[in-house]
Amino acid sequence: MGKQLIGACGLSCTECEGYKATQANDAVAVTRVAEAWSKQFGGDIKPEHVWCDGCTSDGPKKCAHTGECEIRSCATGKGYSTCAECSDFACDKLNGFFGTVPCAQERLTKLRG
């Protein structure tokens, strides 16, 4: 796999199973991811909600959560690719997320230099 694609929150899109399945154009894998995410997150996630080219990409496919992600919306609203660029880095919203996904914090901290 090529260059790592990092979301505003610090998640690695290129490590995401939904992203991988989309890039492979594998409908069976997308369906498996939807089933797994439905169990993991306690929702009814459909395959059409999974197809994604990465939340910061210019690609036409975006995971259903992309449109409702407050972290992504905040970063893009400020003109940032990731929260690492923000002077309010580690705000309450982001710190709450870091509590559940510490690898995202590590990734963004490294980007801050």
C-alpha positions as CSV (number, residue, x, y, z in Angstrom):
1,M,0.0,0.0,0.0
2,G,1.2,3.5,-0.8
3,K,1.2,6.6,1.3
4,Q,-0.8,6.6,4.5
5,L,-4.0,8.7,4.3
6,I,-4.7,10.3,7.7
7,G,-8.2,11.6,8.7
8,A,-8.7,14.8,10.5
9,C,-9.0,12.9,13.8
10,G,-5.8,11.0,13.4
11,L,-7.2,7.7,12.2
12,S,-5.4,6.1,9.4
13,C,-7.8,5.6,6.5
14,T,-5.4,3.2,4.8
15,E,-5.6,0.9,7.8
16,C,-9.4,0.9,7.8
17,E,-11.1,-2.3,6.6
18,G,-13.8,-0.3,4.9
19,Y,-11.3,1.7,3.0
20,K,-9.3,-1.4,2.1
21,A,-12.4,-3.1,0.8
22,T,-13.4,0.0,-1.2
23,Q,-10.0,0.3,-2.8
24,A,-10.1,-3.4,-3.8
25,N,-13.6,-2.8,-5.2
26,D,-14.6,-5.9,-3.2
27,A,-18.4,-5.9,-2.5
28,V,-18.2,-9.1,-0.5
29,A,-15.6,-7.6,1.8
30,V,-17.6,-4.4,2.1
31,T,-20.6,-6.5,3.2
32,R,-18.5,-8.3,5.8
33,V,-17.2,-4.9,7.2
34,A,-20.8,-3.6,7.4
35,E,-21.8,-6.7,9.4
36,A,-18.8,-6.4,11.7
37,W,-19.3,-2.7,12.3
38,S,-23.0,-3.3,13.0
39,K,-22.1,-5.7,15.8
40,Q,-19.2,-3.5,17.0
41,F,-21.1,-0.3,17.2
42,G,-24.6,-1.7,17.9
43,G,-26.2,-0.2,14.7
44,D,-27.6,-1.3,11.4
45,I,-24.8,-0.4,9.1
46,K,-25.5,-1.2,5.5
47,P,-22.8,-1.9,2.8
48,E,-23.6,1.4,1.1
49,H,-22.5,3.1,4.3
50,V,-19.1,1.5,4.2
51,W,-17.8,2.4,0.7
52,C,-15.1,5.0,1.3
53,D,-12.1,6.6,-0.5
54,G,-11.0,8.2,2.8
55,C,-12.6,11.1,4.7
56,T,-10.0,13.6,3.5
57,S,-9.7,12.4,-0.1
58,D,-11.2,13.9,-3.2
59,G,-12.7,10.6,-4.1
60,P,-16.4,10.3,-4.7
61,K,-17.1,7.7,-2.0
62,K,-17.3,8.7,1.7
63,C,-18.2,6.5,4.6
64,A,-21.7,7.4,5.9
65,H,-20.2,8.7,9.2
66,T,-18.0,11.2,7.3
67,G,-20.9,13.7,6.9
68,E,-21.8,13.7,10.6
69,C,-18.2,13.6,12.0
70,E,-17.9,16.7,14.2
71,I,-14.1,16.4,14.3
72,R,-13.8,16.3,10.5
73,S,-16.3,19.2,10.2
74,C,-14.4,21.3,12.6
75,A,-11.0,20.7,11.0
76,T,-12.2,21.2,7.4
77,G,-14.2,24.3,8.5
78,K,-10.9,25.8,9.7
79,G,-9.1,24.8,6.5
80,Y,-7.0,22.0,8.1
81,S,-6.3,18.6,6.7
82,T,-5.9,17.2,10.3
83,C,-6.4,18.5,13.8
84,A,-2.6,18.4,14.2
85,E,-2.5,21.8,12.4
86,C,-4.9,23.5,14.9
87,S,-3.8,25.8,17.6
88,D,-6.6,24.3,19.8
89,F,-5.1,20.8,19.4
90,A,-6.4,18.3,21.9
91,C,-9.6,20.3,22.5
92,D,-12.3,18.6,24.6
93,K,-13.9,17.0,21.4
94,L,-10.6,15.6,20.3
95,N,-9.5,14.5,23.8
96,G,-12.8,12.5,24.2
97,F,-12.0,10.7,21.0
98,F,-8.4,10.1,22.0
99,G,-9.7,8.3,25.1
100,T,-11.1,5.6,22.9
101,V,-8.5,5.6,20.1
102,P,-5.1,6.5,21.6
103,C,-3.3,5.6,18.3
104,A,-5.0,8.5,16.7
105,Q,-3.5,10.8,19.3
106,E,0.0,9.4,18.8
107,R,-0.3,9.8,15.0
108,L,-1.5,13.5,15.3
109,T,1.2,14.3,17.9
110,K,3.9,13.0,15.5
111,L,2.4,15.2,12.7
112,R,2.7,18.2,15.0
113,G,6.4,17.6,15.2
